[in-house]
Amino acid sequence: MTKDLSKIVGNLLDEFYRRRIEKISTLQLKDTLRRKNPYLYKAIGMEEASGIVNEILAAYMSSSDEGIFGDAFFEPLAESVANGYVGHTEGIDVVVEDDTTYKAIAVKSGTNVFNADSRKRQADNFRSLRNRVAKRKKIYDAIVGYCYGKKHTKINKHGFRELAGQSFWEELTDDPDFYLKIINAMENKAQKHLVEYNKAYGAAVNRFTKDFINEFCNPDGTINWEKLVKLNSGKPCQKLNVSPLSKSLDIGEELQLDVVAIFSDDEQITMTQSLEVEYEIKSGTDVADVDEYGITSIKGNANPGNEAKIIVSCFDKSRTVTIKVKKKRKKSE
């Protein structure tokens, strides 16, 4: 089993790092800023873009890694080493069944995953499965297994047992030392992934720092705290109105895109020519131009009938504008 476990662990670490690198490579600055506390950063005197970027990236990836590791490593490892089969019921990951007992196991990473509502949902999932398998006339054993930590309880008021760390892995494998074998099977396998991950992380730091300076710093380099707080804590935008959504223009003709944000309390704010609005030509870069103020024009070499798609974004909402090149009218005979 040691050789097989080493191979299983190696494959699972490959998947963990694949997903970890994908996450850091596709992560966007605003996604992380919305989850952090800008008031705290101001209170502790963080006035450098690089300092905030490093703080939010480290905190975000630490939290993200925990979730990825549970999904990509712990859960499939439990499924691989259990003497059972994968559960196909919501909230049940592994089923171990013999002549007398039916074990339904929910696999969790650490012991702090439940709140009152999620614990009740887990109990409901166990109860629903128990009702479906009652006709098998077997002892029904519902278990929440935590892959690390300390917990070993008898059946609680919700009707399931909770096992953690050594107790959980021994329950799955009948091996009291299995929890130690997992860490030993990792050996130095992480080393082969660290170069690629560190490269991706460094690129994210550079990308975030550049975007933060462009988006949330004043011309003199100081942080625009009001803009940062608006992104993080301002009223949610319900809808973005852009006018016109479709327009045909002659070559050289210009058009001002008008943008209005509608908020949750029906407040409307005109965002036309605001630098908080972003414009991106999704297709047709050879057809049209749009500047940072939303002024759109047709390029001189554009062909009649061609079109460009422009994505207009503000306050997490976006609309697509279609700009077409006017076709030349046929001269009447």
N, C-alpha and C positions, 0 to 999 in steps of 0.2 A: 504493500500500500504506500510505502514511503516514496518509491519511484513514481507511482501513479499520482500521488498527491503533489509532488514537485512539478509534474507536467501540468496538472490541473491548475495549480496556483500560478504557474508561469503564463498559461493562456489567459487566465482571468486578469492578471496584472497587465498583460498586453491590451486587453479591452478597456481596463480602467484608464490607462494612459492615453489610449486613442480618444476616449470621450473627454478626458481632462484637457488634452491639447486642443480638441475641437472646441470646447467651451471657451478657453482663454483666447483662441484665435478669432472667434466670432462675437465675443462680448463687446457691447457698446457702452460708451461712457455714461450716457444718460440712464441706461438700465441700472447701473450701480449707484449713481447719484440719487436716484429716487428712493433707494432703500436705506440711505444713511442720514445722519442727523447733522445738518449744516450749522445749527445753532451750537452744537457741541464743538465742531471744528473752530468756529469763531471764538467760543469761550476759552478754549485751550491755546489760542494764539496761533493757529495754523494759517499762515499768510502766503505760503508758497504753493504753486500749482503742483509741483513735483511731490511735495509732502502729502497733500490730499490724495493725489493719484495713488501713491504707494500704499497709503492707509486703506483706501476703499478697495483696491485690488487684492491686497493681502486678506482683508476681512471677507470679501466676497468669495474668493477662491477657497478659503478655509471652510466656509459654510457649504459651498458647492461641492467640494471634495467629499465631504461627509455623505451627502446624498448620492453622489456618483459611486462612491465606494460601496455603499449598501446595495445599490442596484446592480453594479457591474462585477462585484467581487463576492460579498457575503451571501447574498441570496442565491446566486447560481452555485456557489460552493456548497451551501447547505443542501441544495437539490441534488448535487453530484454525489455527495458522500452518504446521504441518508439511504437506508435500506427501504426505500419506498418509491413514490412517483410524484410528479409535479401536480399540485392541486390546480383544478380548473374552476374554482369558485372564488368569487370576489373576497379578498382578504385572507385567503388560505393559500400558502405557498407550497407546502409539502404534505403529503398524506402517507402515513406508514400504517399498513394494515396486516394483521395476522389472523389466526383462526378465532381469536377471542376479543381482540381490541382494534379499534379504529382511531388512530391518532391524527388529528387535524392540527397542523402547525403553521402559525404565522411568523415569518422571519422578520426581525427588526434589527437595526444596527445597535444602537445604544438604548439605555433604559429610560431615557427622558423623552420618548417620542409621543406619548399620549397626553391629551388633555381630556376633560370630562366628556366632551362630545365624541372625540375619536375613539376613546375607550368604549363608549356605548355602542358605536358603530361596529367595532371589532366584536363585541359580545353578540350583537345582532347577526353578524356574519357566521359566527360559530353556531348560534342557535338555529339559523336557517339550514345550515348543512346538517346539523344533528337531526332535524326533522326529516330531511330527505333520505338519510341513511338508516333511520330507525328500524326499518324492516329487516336489516341485516342481523338484528338481535345481538349486537356486539357492544362491549363497553366503549363508550364514546369519551375520548380523552382530548380535550381542547387545550392547546399549549401556545403561548406567545413566547418565542425564543429570541433573546437578545444576544447578538454575536459577541459582545464584550460587556464588561461590567459585572456587578455582583447582585444577584437576586435569585432567590429560590423559595417559592411560595407554594403552599397547598392551594386547592381550588378556592379562588376568591369569590366575592359576592356577585361577580359577573359571570361566574361559571367556568372560568378557565384558569389553568396554572401559568405561572411565569417563571422562566428559567433564564439565567444569564451566564455568559462566559463559560467556564469549565463545565458547569452543570448542564448547560444547553448542548454543547458539543458532545458530551458524554451520552446524553439522552439520544442524540442522533446516531452515534457511531459505536456505542458501548465501550469507548476507549477513554479512560479518565485523563489521558495525556494528550488527547487530540488537539486541545486548544493551544498547547505548546508546539505541537508538530506543524501547525499552520504557520506560525511565525518563523520556525526553522526552515520550512519549505520555501519561504520567500528568498532566503540566501541573499545574494547581491543582484537579484533580477531587476530591481528598480534602476540600477546604474545605467543600463543600456538605453533607458528612456529619458534620462535626465537632461542630456545634451539638447535633444529636440524640444523638451518641455521648457527648459530655461531660455532657449532661443525664442519660443513662442511667447513666453512671459515677458521677456525683455522688449519684444516688438509691441506687446500690449501696453507696456509702460510708456514707450515712446509715442504710440498712437493716442493713448489717453491724455498724455501731457500736452501734445499738440492740439488736440480737440478742446481740452479744458482752457488753454490759453486763448484759442480762437473764440470760444463760446462764452467764457465766464471771466475774462480778464479785461480790464479797462485798457485804453491805449497806453497808459503809463506803466502797465504791468501789474497793477494792484487787482485784487479779486473783486468782481462785481457781486457782492453778497446778495443784493436784492434780486438780481436775476437768478442766482443759484437757488435762493429760497422760493422764488416763484415756481421754478421747475419742480422743486421738491414738495412744496406745501400749498401752492396756489389752488384756487378752486378748479375742479376738473372741467375740462372742456367737453361738451357733449357733441358738438357738431362744428364743422368748418365749412363755411360757405365761400365758394370761389366763383367769380363771375368775370368773363363767360367761361363755361366749361368746354365750349367748342366754338371755334372761330376760323374763318378763312381769311388769309391776309395776302396782299400783293407783296412781291419781292421788295424789300426795303421798308415796308410799312411796319410801324410799331404799335404795340398794344399794352396797356397797363392792366395787369391782373389785379382785380379787387378782392381782398380777403377779409372776411368777417368771422370772428370766433364767437360761438354761442355757448355760454356756460350753464352749469347745473341749475342756477337760479334764474335762467332766461336772460341774464345780462348779456348784451352784445357789445363787443369791442372791435372797432375797425383796426385791422392789422395791416392794411395796405401800405406798402413801402416800409414796413417795420423790418428791422434786421433780425427779429426773432422768427421770421418766416423763412423757411428753406425751400429752395427750388432745385429740382433735379430732372434733367432730361433723361427719361427712361429709354426712349427710342427716338431715332431721328435726329441725332446730333449733327448730321450733315444738312438738316433742313432748317432748324431754328436755333436761335440763341435766347437765353433768358438771363438777366443780370440779378444781382442780389436784392434789387428792389421790386422784382416781378415785372420788369419791362421786357416784353417779348418781341422779337423781330424775325423775319424770314431772311435766310442767308441769300447772298446774291447768286449763288450757283445752284439753288434749289430748283427742282423740276416741278412744274405744275401738277397738282394732284397728290404730291407727296405729303406726308404728315409727320408730326412729332408729338410724342406723349410726354407731358411735363407733370411730375409729381410735386404738389404743393403741400408742405408739412408745417404744422405749428401746434403746440400744446398736445402732442401725441396723436393728433388727428391728421388725416391727409386726404386730398382729393386729386383726381387725375384730370388734366386739361388736354384737350386735343386741338392742335394747331395745324391747319391745312394750308397748302399753297394754292392760291386761286388759279383756276384754269383760265386760259385765255379764251375770250369769246371769239367765235368765228365771225369773220367779217361778212356782212350781208352782201349778196351779189348785186 
